[in-house]
């Protein structure tokens, strides 16, 4: 019998770095509200501190767990193995519910930037139609296979980064030259606290790449390297353009979602403005495309474990893409495109942040339960290091919980709405478990072998 992974193209280091970049960032697009709410100095401080307090601890945690337990479903499989079926189910539920709000952001950003080039798309329901089209195209690309997504992410990264590189190169020629220059009036109401939340969202999603572990070449070696490289690249792409524009004298109050296009126009003219807008479109598309690949593996892994309907385990015969999962998830994401940008971020940070804390708990639980588990990459500092690693992310999640009380969704407090979604996960687990006479399939999470497949070589280039 032919192994299921034989003959299937896998992701190597740099395509995985590019895919992770889009799962987390997509460039400086979306950072405008941080500058508006916090100003340049505090905004840069937030952009520098957030990866240290939030991204690096998460990256170290993922590095250990992904290299030790490279399984389909990634973080869902880690939590299920470390904390049991109940919390494994909650991890998947929280991630999927968060994805509904998260994935609605990217078509929204796509349309926001596209209307800078074609203002008529803002009339009526044209923007919604465009957003739906983007979701459909990304679903089709993902069904075509993981390698297509990875390579396309690499090229999209270079394309969207080019306009920001030009802004950085032009900035020494524009020092102080744009002070007091009139810009388009903004409608942003984001303050300092909202800016911190936006920064957390901009640095969120490092665990998303873990769900495709069985489709990555040498995951034990590749994952830690890819995550750490991605952290450095994302931090640089956020801070370098903000530093460059600060010196020009453009007021921080002129920024709102989509304002990078106006800044580019002031610095380089209409051609650079158009390039920046096209880059924003590419960024939103690339993030949506990469995250479709990540989130769609959760229902697949749950179905394979018997924790979800078997239909979600169906895969494309040639590409192994979970096409049923992709289509169902894409349909759910499309339904939330009408919610506002800031409201989407508040719910996303609250729910996804809670799921990340379950992953930190799984890290500690596995250190206790399976001390002899082979860990090619380990969080330094022993058990104390593993425990302390989650302290700063926990404090930031607590901060986001307090902030969510100021937002309203469907007429209710956003914190209450988020808690109802979490409680729904508990009820769903008990209801679906009760429907199965023998409980869930399997008592432990199996992890496939991760040695090279026939024909693969250790020295294969990244």
C-alpha beads as a LAMMPS data file, in Angstrom:
LAMMPS data file: protein, C-alpha beads

462 atoms
461 bonds

1 atom types
1 bond types

-500.0 500.0 xlo xhi
-500.0 500.0 ylo yhi
-500.0 500.0 zlo zhi

Masses

1 110.0

Atoms # bond

1 1 1 0.000 0.000 0.000
2 1 1 1.356 3.431 -0.953
3 1 1 1.864 5.735 2.024
4 1 1 -0.672 8.568 1.902
5 1 1 1.992 11.254 1.924
6 1 1 4.173 9.738 -0.783
7 1 1 4.173 11.801 -3.950
8 1 1 2.517 14.774 -2.219
9 1 1 4.491 18.015 -2.413
10 1 1 5.465 19.309 1.035
11 1 1 6.362 22.748 2.381
12 1 1 10.038 23.508 2.961
13 1 1 11.518 26.261 5.128
14 1 1 11.005 29.477 3.152
15 1 1 7.530 28.696 1.802
16 1 1 6.581 27.869 5.429
17 1 1 8.111 31.156 6.638
18 1 1 6.091 33.023 3.983
19 1 1 2.881 31.172 4.856
20 1 1 3.459 31.881 8.576
21 1 1 4.086 35.549 7.741
22 1 1 0.646 35.767 6.145
23 1 1 -1.020 33.749 8.909
24 1 1 0.270 36.345 11.383
25 1 1 0.887 39.598 9.566
26 1 1 0.654 40.409 5.897
27 1 1 2.870 43.486 6.255
28 1 1 2.296 46.892 7.838
29 1 1 -1.272 47.060 6.506
30 1 1 -3.583 47.207 9.514
31 1 1 -1.072 49.040 11.746
32 1 1 -2.516 52.481 10.901
33 1 1 -4.890 52.465 13.876
34 1 1 -1.959 51.784 16.226
35 1 1 -0.270 54.998 15.037
36 1 1 -3.555 56.919 15.235
37 1 1 -4.339 55.748 18.761
38 1 1 -0.889 55.791 20.335
39 1 1 1.115 58.293 18.289
40 1 1 4.497 57.545 16.728
41 1 1 6.670 57.125 19.837
42 1 1 4.239 55.002 21.825
43 1 1 3.134 53.206 18.651
44 1 1 6.690 52.100 17.889
45 1 1 7.141 51.110 21.540
46 1 1 3.987 48.954 21.316
47 1 1 5.205 47.400 18.049
48 1 1 8.571 46.569 19.640
49 1 1 7.302 45.328 23.008
50 1 1 4.392 43.230 21.711
51 1 1 6.596 40.666 19.916
52 1 1 8.805 40.390 23.022
53 1 1 5.908 39.964 25.469
54 1 1 3.510 38.110 23.148
55 1 1 5.167 36.684 20.018
56 1 1 8.456 35.279 21.332
57 1 1 6.897 33.337 24.247
58 1 1 4.314 31.930 21.833
59 1 1 7.015 31.122 19.266
60 1 1 9.108 29.238 21.859
61 1 1 6.042 27.283 23.013
62 1 1 5.128 26.369 19.441
63 1 1 8.734 25.477 18.636
64 1 1 8.796 22.845 21.392
65 1 1 5.358 21.376 20.789
66 1 1 5.497 21.415 16.977
67 1 1 8.899 19.732 16.889
68 1 1 7.902 17.118 19.503
69 1 1 4.383 16.385 18.201
70 1 1 4.065 17.162 14.484
71 1 1 0.481 16.075 13.832
72 1 1 -2.391 17.065 11.562
73 1 1 -4.414 19.637 13.482
74 1 1 -1.373 20.995 15.327
75 1 1 -2.394 22.855 18.483
76 1 1 -5.656 20.903 18.751
77 1 1 -3.642 17.658 18.858
78 1 1 -1.196 19.059 21.462
79 1 1 -3.962 20.151 23.817
80 1 1 -5.874 16.902 23.385
81 1 1 -2.772 14.862 24.201
82 1 1 -1.717 17.058 27.127
83 1 1 -5.082 17.908 28.696
84 1 1 -7.511 15.282 27.370
85 1 1 -10.448 15.080 24.970
86 1 1 -12.568 17.791 26.608
87 1 1 -9.948 20.524 26.384
88 1 1 -8.799 19.321 22.968
89 1 1 -12.361 19.822 21.741
90 1 1 -12.476 23.298 23.360
91 1 1 -9.176 24.254 21.724
92 1 1 -10.559 23.378 18.301
93 1 1 -13.901 25.074 19.030
94 1 1 -12.284 28.320 20.239
95 1 1 -9.965 28.417 17.246
96 1 1 -12.726 27.784 14.733
97 1 1 -15.102 30.326 16.300
98 1 1 -12.275 32.882 16.467
99 1 1 -11.529 32.124 12.817
100 1 1 -15.051 33.190 11.841
101 1 1 -14.313 36.703 13.121
102 1 1 -10.653 36.658 12.093
103 1 1 -11.282 35.551 8.519
104 1 1 -13.965 38.192 8.007
105 1 1 -11.291 40.861 8.573
106 1 1 -9.266 40.054 5.442
107 1 1 -11.976 40.414 2.779
108 1 1 -12.907 43.639 4.617
109 1 1 -9.318 44.925 4.313
110 1 1 -9.202 43.769 0.681
111 1 1 -12.263 45.876 -0.134
112 1 1 -11.030 48.881 1.920
113 1 1 -7.806 49.050 -0.107
114 1 1 -9.455 48.269 -3.428
115 1 1 -11.910 51.164 -2.978
116 1 1 -8.896 53.476 -2.750
117 1 1 -8.320 52.635 -6.420
118 1 1 -11.954 52.112 -7.436
119 1 1 -14.173 54.274 -5.160
120 1 1 -17.352 53.118 -6.902
121 1 1 -16.982 49.711 -5.212
122 1 1 -18.033 51.334 -1.931
123 1 1 -21.531 51.928 -3.340
124 1 1 -24.303 49.535 -2.303
125 1 1 -23.395 45.869 -1.957
126 1 1 -20.530 45.881 -4.448
127 1 1 -17.919 45.559 -1.710
128 1 1 -19.664 42.508 -0.259
129 1 1 -19.684 40.853 -3.683
130 1 1 -15.957 41.514 -4.066
131 1 1 -15.285 40.096 -0.594
132 1 1 -17.255 36.944 -1.362
133 1 1 -15.308 36.513 -4.597
134 1 1 -12.005 36.708 -2.702
135 1 1 -13.150 34.004 -0.262
136 1 1 -14.178 31.727 -3.164
137 1 1 -10.876 32.206 -5.017
138 1 1 -8.847 31.387 -1.872
139 1 1 -10.928 28.257 -1.299
140 1 1 -10.212 27.090 -4.854
141 1 1 -6.458 27.734 -4.504
142 1 1 -6.370 25.742 -1.267
143 1 1 -8.142 22.795 -2.827
144 1 1 -5.361 22.857 -5.452
145 1 1 -2.885 21.886 -2.709
146 1 1 -0.599 23.105 0.076
147 1 1 2.460 23.600 -2.146
148 1 1 0.518 26.043 -4.338
149 1 1 -0.391 28.056 -1.219
150 1 1 3.174 28.083 0.102
151 1 1 4.850 29.173 -3.136
152 1 1 2.187 31.790 -3.863
153 1 1 2.681 33.169 -0.318
154 1 1 6.413 33.568 -0.966
155 1 1 5.868 35.613 -4.130
156 1 1 3.066 37.654 -2.573
157 1 1 5.420 38.554 0.312
158 1 1 7.950 40.102 -2.078
159 1 1 5.247 41.980 -3.997
160 1 1 3.581 43.573 -0.961
161 1 1 6.907 44.446 0.709
162 1 1 8.274 46.376 -2.278
163 1 1 6.197 49.620 -1.797
164 1 1 7.133 49.809 1.895
165 1 1 10.788 49.316 0.993
166 1 1 10.483 52.321 -1.343
167 1 1 8.918 54.414 1.467
168 1 1 11.844 53.547 3.745
169 1 1 14.366 54.432 1.010
170 1 1 12.647 57.768 0.238
171 1 1 12.254 58.822 3.889
172 1 1 15.742 60.441 4.271
173 1 1 14.803 62.788 1.397
174 1 1 11.521 63.761 3.100
175 1 1 12.697 64.516 6.646
176 1 1 10.431 67.277 7.988
177 1 1 9.167 68.045 4.477
178 1 1 5.593 66.869 5.047
179 1 1 4.897 68.604 8.355
180 1 1 1.486 70.240 8.226
181 1 1 0.663 68.813 4.804
182 1 1 -3.091 68.265 4.531
183 1 1 -4.251 64.663 4.476
184 1 1 -7.645 63.054 4.077
185 1 1 -9.749 63.572 7.259
186 1 1 -9.958 60.372 9.307
187 1 1 -12.921 58.719 10.957
188 1 1 -10.927 56.423 13.253
189 1 1 -12.025 56.381 16.899
190 1 1 -9.261 54.042 18.078
191 1 1 -7.419 55.292 21.169
192 1 1 -4.296 54.072 22.978
193 1 1 -6.004 50.994 24.444
194 1 1 -7.534 50.131 21.085
195 1 1 -4.080 50.531 19.518
196 1 1 -2.665 47.915 21.891
197 1 1 -5.458 45.515 20.934
198 1 1 -4.769 46.090 17.239
199 1 1 -1.070 45.377 17.883
200 1 1 -1.963 42.114 19.633
201 1 1 -4.073 41.149 16.640
202 1 1 -1.232 42.074 14.275
203 1 1 1.113 39.752 16.195
204 1 1 -1.399 36.913 16.658
205 1 1 -1.527 33.570 14.851
206 1 1 1.889 31.963 15.295
207 1 1 0.272 28.611 16.091
208 1 1 -1.707 28.521 12.855
209 1 1 1.111 26.969 10.857
210 1 1 1.157 23.965 13.221
211 1 1 -2.066 22.498 11.823
212 1 1 -0.309 21.425 8.604
213 1 1 2.560 19.578 10.343
214 1 1 2.188 16.323 8.394
215 1 1 2.494 18.327 5.169
216 1 1 5.790 20.012 6.104
217 1 1 9.203 18.635 5.149
218 1 1 11.110 17.558 8.308
219 1 1 8.766 19.392 10.760
220 1 1 10.987 18.806 13.821
221 1 1 13.735 20.872 12.258
222 1 1 11.718 23.194 10.047
223 1 1 9.105 24.529 12.489
224 1 1 11.368 26.143 15.143
225 1 1 13.484 27.805 12.445
226 1 1 10.475 29.018 10.476
227 1 1 8.685 30.490 13.509
228 1 1 11.726 32.406 14.803
229 1 1 12.559 33.726 11.326
230 1 1 8.951 34.825 10.851
231 1 1 8.948 36.695 14.209
232 1 1 11.976 38.735 13.118
233 1 1 10.589 39.446 9.638
234 1 1 7.154 40.486 10.927
235 1 1 8.653 42.825 13.554
236 1 1 10.848 44.476 10.907
237 1 1 8.003 44.951 8.411
238 1 1 5.919 46.688 11.111
239 1 1 8.460 49.028 12.666
240 1 1 10.616 50.092 9.680
241 1 1 7.835 51.944 7.748
242 1 1 6.519 53.643 10.916
243 1 1 10.015 54.885 11.811
244 1 1 10.517 56.098 8.254
245 1 1 7.250 58.097 8.146
246 1 1 7.715 59.577 11.650
247 1 1 10.634 61.661 10.442
248 1 1 8.664 63.202 7.576
249 1 1 6.406 65.204 9.902
250 1 1 3.078 63.629 8.849
251 1 1 0.704 63.834 11.823
252 1 1 -0.107 60.524 13.514
253 1 1 -3.749 61.633 13.727
254 1 1 -3.946 61.384 9.925
255 1 1 -3.785 57.590 10.102
256 1 1 -6.708 55.173 9.886
257 1 1 -7.216 51.795 8.214
258 1 1 -6.079 52.238 4.607
259 1 1 -4.077 55.444 5.188
260 1 1 -0.770 53.940 4.099
261 1 1 -1.964 54.620 0.541
262 1 1 -2.267 58.378 1.228
263 1 1 1.143 58.418 2.937
264 1 1 2.703 56.702 -0.071
265 1 1 1.124 59.296 -2.363
266 1 1 2.615 62.144 -0.335
267 1 1 6.070 60.576 -0.368
268 1 1 6.338 59.232 -3.891
269 1 1 3.405 60.424 -5.935
270 1 1 0.461 58.644 -7.525
271 1 1 2.515 55.693 -8.773
272 1 1 3.684 54.783 -5.257
273 1 1 0.162 55.299 -3.905
274 1 1 -1.174 52.849 -6.511
275 1 1 1.593 50.369 -5.714
276 1 1 0.809 50.599 -1.996
277 1 1 -2.895 50.017 -2.617
278 1 1 -2.126 47.003 -4.783
279 1 1 0.153 45.782 -1.995
280 1 1 -2.721 46.143 0.484
281 1 1 -4.928 44.074 -1.782
282 1 1 -2.176 41.447 -2.046
283 1 1 -1.714 41.477 1.749
284 1 1 -5.393 40.839 2.499
285 1 1 -5.571 38.123 -0.149
286 1 1 -2.368 36.460 1.069
287 1 1 -3.528 36.393 4.709
288 1 1 -6.901 34.919 3.797
289 1 1 -5.292 32.370 1.481
290 1 1 -2.760 31.135 4.059
291 1 1 -5.304 30.976 6.886
292 1 1 -7.769 28.954 4.820
293 1 1 -4.986 26.353 4.646
294 1 1 -4.483 26.459 8.424
295 1 1 -8.015 26.546 9.814
296 1 1 -9.410 23.951 7.402
297 1 1 -7.111 21.298 8.922
298 1 1 -8.884 21.504 12.304
299 1 1 -12.190 19.906 11.209
300 1 1 -10.126 17.371 9.241
301 1 1 -8.107 16.327 12.301
302 1 1 -11.201 16.218 14.525
303 1 1 -13.060 14.056 12.008
304 1 1 -10.089 11.683 11.810
305 1 1 -10.181 11.394 15.613
306 1 1 -13.938 10.696 15.567
307 1 1 -14.738 14.016 17.280
308 1 1 -16.564 15.464 14.266
309 1 1 -18.689 14.147 11.403
310 1 1 -16.710 11.841 9.125
311 1 1 -17.616 13.899 6.068
312 1 1 -15.043 16.491 7.208
313 1 1 -12.312 13.861 6.766
314 1 1 -12.817 13.773 2.994
315 1 1 -9.714 14.841 1.074
316 1 1 -8.971 15.587 -2.549
317 1 1 -7.609 12.471 -4.252
318 1 1 -4.546 14.205 -5.754
319 1 1 -3.717 17.105 -3.397
320 1 1 -4.988 15.675 -0.068
321 1 1 -6.680 19.048 0.549
322 1 1 -9.667 18.704 2.959
323 1 1 -12.136 20.070 0.426
324 1 1 -15.299 19.579 2.518
325 1 1 -13.733 21.385 5.466
326 1 1 -12.513 24.201 3.203
327 1 1 -15.945 24.759 1.643
328 1 1 -17.869 24.654 4.934
329 1 1 -15.412 26.961 6.728
330 1 1 -15.361 29.422 3.811
331 1 1 -19.164 29.619 3.898
332 1 1 -19.124 30.465 7.632
333 1 1 -16.405 33.107 7.212
334 1 1 -18.342 34.836 4.460
335 1 1 -21.333 35.361 6.781
336 1 1 -19.439 37.701 9.150
337 1 1 -18.102 40.204 6.621
338 1 1 -20.613 42.868 7.679
339 1 1 -19.151 43.387 11.165
340 1 1 -16.890 46.392 11.794
341 1 1 -13.081 46.107 11.767
342 1 1 -12.477 46.987 15.442
343 1 1 -15.343 44.786 16.669
344 1 1 -13.948 41.841 14.701
345 1 1 -10.504 42.354 16.255
346 1 1 -11.897 42.522 19.819
347 1 1 -13.674 39.172 19.465
348 1 1 -10.748 37.586 17.622
349 1 1 -8.198 38.564 20.299
350 1 1 -10.485 37.385 23.129
351 1 1 -11.272 33.948 21.663
352 1 1 -7.968 33.177 19.942
353 1 1 -6.050 34.407 22.996
354 1 1 -7.958 31.982 25.219
355 1 1 -7.056 29.112 22.891
356 1 1 -3.370 30.133 23.024
357 1 1 -3.456 29.925 26.836
358 1 1 -4.705 26.335 26.542
359 1 1 -1.606 25.624 24.441
360 1 1 0.661 27.012 27.173
361 1 1 -1.189 24.773 29.651
362 1 1 -0.589 21.790 27.349
363 1 1 3.139 22.635 27.249
364 1 1 3.317 22.389 31.054
365 1 1 1.069 19.305 31.227
366 1 1 3.196 17.416 28.706
367 1 1 6.380 18.341 30.596
368 1 1 4.810 16.678 33.667
369 1 1 3.075 13.716 32.005
370 1 1 5.677 12.890 29.364
371 1 1 9.084 14.060 30.582
372 1 1 10.860 11.593 28.267
373 1 1 9.078 12.776 25.126
374 1 1 11.637 13.522 22.423
375 1 1 11.815 17.312 22.117
376 1 1 14.211 18.382 19.334
377 1 1 13.630 21.968 20.483
378 1 1 13.047 22.794 24.172
379 1 1 12.011 25.971 25.940
380 1 1 15.077 26.853 28.087
381 1 1 14.913 27.007 31.886
382 1 1 13.332 23.630 32.634
383 1 1 9.850 23.517 34.169
384 1 1 10.195 27.042 35.591
385 1 1 10.968 28.362 32.124
386 1 1 7.891 26.624 30.675
387 1 1 5.650 28.096 33.394
388 1 1 7.052 31.646 33.215
389 1 1 6.789 31.619 29.431
390 1 1 3.015 32.057 29.587
391 1 1 2.887 34.875 32.168
392 1 1 3.123 37.864 29.802
393 1 1 0.676 36.432 27.229
394 1 1 -1.770 35.736 30.090
395 1 1 -1.551 39.362 31.280
396 1 1 -2.153 40.632 27.743
397 1 1 -5.180 38.361 27.370
398 1 1 -6.518 39.723 30.677
399 1 1 -6.080 43.219 29.279
400 1 1 -8.049 42.286 26.150
401 1 1 -10.844 40.838 28.307
402 1 1 -11.201 44.151 30.155
403 1 1 -11.208 46.080 26.885
404 1 1 -13.892 43.837 25.353
405 1 1 -16.411 45.201 27.865
406 1 1 -16.528 48.441 25.881
407 1 1 -17.618 46.780 22.617
408 1 1 -21.116 45.559 21.760
409 1 1 -22.107 42.663 19.494
410 1 1 -25.732 41.845 18.618
411 1 1 -26.855 44.314 21.278
412 1 1 -24.851 42.786 24.121
413 1 1 -21.499 43.319 25.822
414 1 1 -18.674 41.776 23.730
415 1 1 -17.225 40.027 26.820
416 1 1 -20.599 38.436 27.550
417 1 1 -20.950 37.456 23.896
418 1 1 -17.487 35.850 23.974
419 1 1 -18.297 33.963 27.193
420 1 1 -21.505 32.630 25.635
421 1 1 -19.473 31.296 22.712
422 1 1 -17.041 29.615 25.129
423 1 1 -19.898 28.023 27.114
424 1 1 -21.415 26.828 23.835
425 1 1 -18.229 24.812 23.292
426 1 1 -18.799 23.031 26.618
427 1 1 -22.399 22.207 25.706
428 1 1 -21.450 20.973 22.245
429 1 1 -18.834 18.630 23.680
430 1 1 -21.232 17.031 26.146
431 1 1 -24.048 16.813 23.575
432 1 1 -21.955 15.220 20.834
433 1 1 -20.169 12.914 23.279
434 1 1 -23.506 11.683 24.612
435 1 1 -24.612 10.757 21.089
436 1 1 -21.744 8.247 20.773
437 1 1 -22.100 4.987 22.669
438 1 1 -18.340 4.452 22.901
439 1 1 -17.319 8.080 23.369
440 1 1 -14.657 9.487 21.079
441 1 1 -12.634 7.307 18.759
442 1 1 -9.273 6.450 20.254
443 1 1 -7.960 7.251 23.693
444 1 1 -4.806 9.052 22.659
445 1 1 -3.574 11.175 19.812
446 1 1 -1.547 9.214 17.264
447 1 1 1.387 10.960 15.671
448 1 1 2.577 9.829 12.265
449 1 1 6.180 9.112 11.518
450 1 1 8.039 12.172 10.331
451 1 1 11.101 10.572 8.778
452 1 1 11.769 11.400 5.122
453 1 1 9.412 9.772 2.698
454 1 1 10.879 7.543 -0.019
455 1 1 12.729 9.727 -2.467
456 1 1 13.240 12.588 0.020
457 1 1 16.786 13.506 1.024
458 1 1 18.064 15.041 4.256
459 1 1 20.020 17.586 2.321
460 1 1 17.038 18.805 0.308
461 1 1 17.313 22.560 -0.119
462 1 1 15.053 24.834 1.926

Bonds

1 1 1 2
2 1 2 3
3 1 3 4
4 1 4 5
5 1 5 6
6 1 6 7
7 1 7 8
8 1 8 9
9 1 9 10
10 1 10 11
11 1 11 12
12 1 12 13
13 1 13 14
14 1 14 15
15 1 15 16
16 1 16 17
17 1 17 18
18 1 18 19
19 1 19 20
20 1 20 21
21 1 21 22
22 1 22 23
23 1 23 24
24 1 24 25
25 1 25 26
26 1 26 27
27 1 27 28
28 1 28 29
29 1 29 30
30 1 30 31
31 1 31 32
32 1 32 33
33 1 33 34
34 1 34 35
35 1 35 36
36 1 36 37
37 1 37 38
38 1 38 39
39 1 39 40
40 1 40 41
41 1 41 42
42 1 42 43
43 1 43 44
44 1 44 45
45 1 45 46
46 1 46 47
47 1 47 48
48 1 48 49
49 1 49 50
50 1 50 51
51 1 51 52
52 1 52 53
53 1 53 54
54 1 54 55
55 1 55 56
56 1 56 57
57 1 57 58
58 1 58 59
59 1 59 60
60 1 60 61
61 1 61 62
62 1 62 63
63 1 63 64
64 1 64 65
65 1 65 66
66 1 66 67
67 1 67 68
68 1 68 69
69 1 69 70
70 1 70 71
71 1 71 72
72 1 72 73
73 1 73 74
74 1 74 75
75 1 75 76
76 1 76 77
77 1 77 78
78 1 78 79
79 1 79 80
80 1 80 81
81 1 81 82
82 1 82 83
83 1 83 84
84 1 84 85
85 1 85 86
86 1 86 87
87 1 87 88
88 1 88 89
89 1 89 90
90 1 90 91
91 1 91 92
92 1 92 93
93 1 93 94
94 1 94 95
95 1 95 96
96 1 96 97
97 1 97 98
98 1 98 99
99 1 99 100
100 1 100 101
101 1 101 102
102 1 102 103
103 1 103 104
104 1 104 105
105 1 105 106
106 1 106 107
107 1 107 108
108 1 108 109
109 1 109 110
110 1 110 111
111 1 111 112
112 1 112 113
113 1 113 114
114 1 114 115
115 1 115 116
116 1 116 117
117 1 117 118
118 1 118 119
119 1 119 120
120 1 120 121
121 1 121 122
122 1 122 123
123 1 123 124
124 1 124 125
125 1 125 126
126 1 126 127
127 1 127 128
128 1 128 129
129 1 129 130
130 1 130 131
131 1 131 132
132 1 132 133
133 1 133 134
134 1 134 135
135 1 135 136
136 1 136 137
137 1 137 138
138 1 138 139
139 1 139 140
140 1 140 141
141 1 141 142
142 1 142 143
143 1 143 144
144 1 144 145
145 1 145 146
146 1 146 147
147 1 147 148
148 1 148 149
149 1 149 150
150 1 150 151
151 1 151 152
152 1 152 153
153 1 153 154
154 1 154 155
155 1 155 156
156 1 156 157
157 1 157 158
158 1 158 159
159 1 159 160
160 1 160 161
161 1 161 162
162 1 162 163
163 1 163 164
164 1 164 165
165 1 165 166
166 1 166 167
167 1 167 168
168 1 168 169
169 1 169 170
170 1 170 171
171 1 171 172
172 1 172 173
173 1 173 174
174 1 174 175
175 1 175 176
176 1 176 177
177 1 177 178
178 1 178 179
179 1 179 180
180 1 180 181
181 1 181 182
182 1 182 183
183 1 183 184
184 1 184 185
185 1 185 186
186 1 186 187
187 1 187 188
188 1 188 189
189 1 189 190
190 1 190 191
191 1 191 192
192 1 192 193
193 1 193 194
194 1 194 195
195 1 195 196
196 1 196 197
197 1 197 198
198 1 198 199
199 1 199 200
200 1 200 201
201 1 201 202
202 1 202 203
203 1 203 204
204 1 204 205
205 1 205 206
206 1 206 207
207 1 207 208
208 1 208 209
209 1 209 210
210 1 210 211
211 1 211 212
212 1 212 213
213 1 213 214
214 1 214 215
215 1 215 216
216 1 216 217
217 1 217 218
218 1 218 219
219 1 219 220
220 1 220 221
221 1 221 222
222 1 222 223
223 1 223 224
224 1 224 225
225 1 225 226
226 1 226 227
227 1 227 228
228 1 228 229
229 1 229 230
230 1 230 231
231 1 231 232
232 1 232 233
233 1 233 234
234 1 234 235
235 1 235 236
236 1 236 237
237 1 237 238
238 1 238 239
239 1 239 240
240 1 240 241
241 1 241 242
242 1 242 243
243 1 243 244
244 1 244 245
245 1 245 246
246 1 246 247
247 1 247 248
248 1 248 249
249 1 249 250
250 1 250 251
251 1 251 252
252 1 252 253
253 1 253 254
254 1 254 255
255 1 255 256
256 1 256 257
257 1 257 258
258 1 258 259
259 1 259 260
260 1 260 261
261 1 261 262
262 1 262 263
263 1 263 264
264 1 264 265
265 1 265 266
266 1 266 267
267 1 267 268
268 1 268 269
269 1 269 270
270 1 270 271
271 1 271 272
272 1 272 273
273 1 273 274
274 1 274 275
275 1 275 276
276 1 276 277
277 1 277 278
278 1 278 279
279 1 279 280
280 1 280 281
281 1 281 282
282 1 282 283
283 1 283 284
284 1 284 285
285 1 285 286
286 1 286 287
287 1 287 288
288 1 288 289
289 1 289 290
290 1 290 291
291 1 291 292
292 1 292 293
293 1 293 294
294 1 294 295
295 1 295 296
296 1 296 297
297 1 297 298
298 1 298 299
299 1 299 300
300 1 300 301
301 1 301 302
302 1 302 303
303 1 303 304
304 1 304 305
305 1 305 306
306 1 306 307
307 1 307 308
308 1 308 309
309 1 309 310
310 1 310 311
311 1 311 312
312 1 312 313
313 1 313 314
314 1 314 315
315 1 315 316
316 1 316 317
317 1 317 318
318 1 318 319
319 1 319 320
320 1 320 321
321 1 321 322
322 1 322 323
323 1 323 324
324 1 324 325
325 1 325 326
326 1 326 327
327 1 327 328
328 1 328 329
329 1 329 330
330 1 330 331
331 1 331 332
332 1 332 333
333 1 333 334
334 1 334 335
335 1 335 336
336 1 336 337
337 1 337 338
338 1 338 339
339 1 339 340
340 1 340 341
341 1 341 342
342 1 342 343
343 1 343 344
344 1 344 345
345 1 345 346
346 1 346 347
347 1 347 348
348 1 348 349
349 1 349 350
350 1 350 351
351 1 351 352
352 1 352 353
353 1 353 354
354 1 354 355
355 1 355 356
356 1 356 357
357 1 357 358
358 1 358 359
359 1 359 360
360 1 360 361
361 1 361 362
362 1 362 363
363 1 363 364
364 1 364 365
365 1 365 366
366 1 366 367
367 1 367 368
368 1 368 369
369 1 369 370
370 1 370 371
371 1 371 372
372 1 372 373
373 1 373 374
374 1 374 375
375 1 375 376
376 1 376 377
377 1 377 378
378 1 378 379
379 1 379 380
380 1 380 381
381 1 381 382
382 1 382 383
383 1 383 384
384 1 384 385
385 1 385 386
386 1 386 387
387 1 387 388
388 1 388 389
389 1 389 390
390 1 390 391
391 1 391 392
392 1 392 393
393 1 393 394
394 1 394 395
395 1 395 396
396 1 396 397
397 1 397 398
398 1 398 399
399 1 399 400
400 1 400 401
401 1 401 402
402 1 402 403
403 1 403 404
404 1 404 405
405 1 405 406
406 1 406 407
407 1 407 408
408 1 408 409
409 1 409 410
410 1 410 411
411 1 411 412
412 1 412 413
413 1 413 414
414 1 414 415
415 1 415 416
416 1 416 417
417 1 417 418
418 1 418 419
419 1 419 420
420 1 420 421
421 1 421 422
422 1 422 423
423 1 423 424
424 1 424 425
425 1 425 426
426 1 426 427
427 1 427 428
428 1 428 429
429 1 429 430
430 1 430 431
431 1 431 432
432 1 432 433
433 1 433 434
434 1 434 435
435 1 435 436
436 1 436 437
437 1 437 438
438 1 438 439
439 1 439 440
440 1 440 441
441 1 441 442
442 1 442 443
443 1 443 444
444 1 444 445
445 1 445 446
446 1 446 447
447 1 447 448
448 1 448 449
449 1 449 450
450 1 450 451
451 1 451 452
452 1 452 453
453 1 453 454
454 1 454 455
455 1 455 456
456 1 456 457
457 1 457 458
458 1 458 459
459 1 459 460
460 1 460 461
461 1 461 462
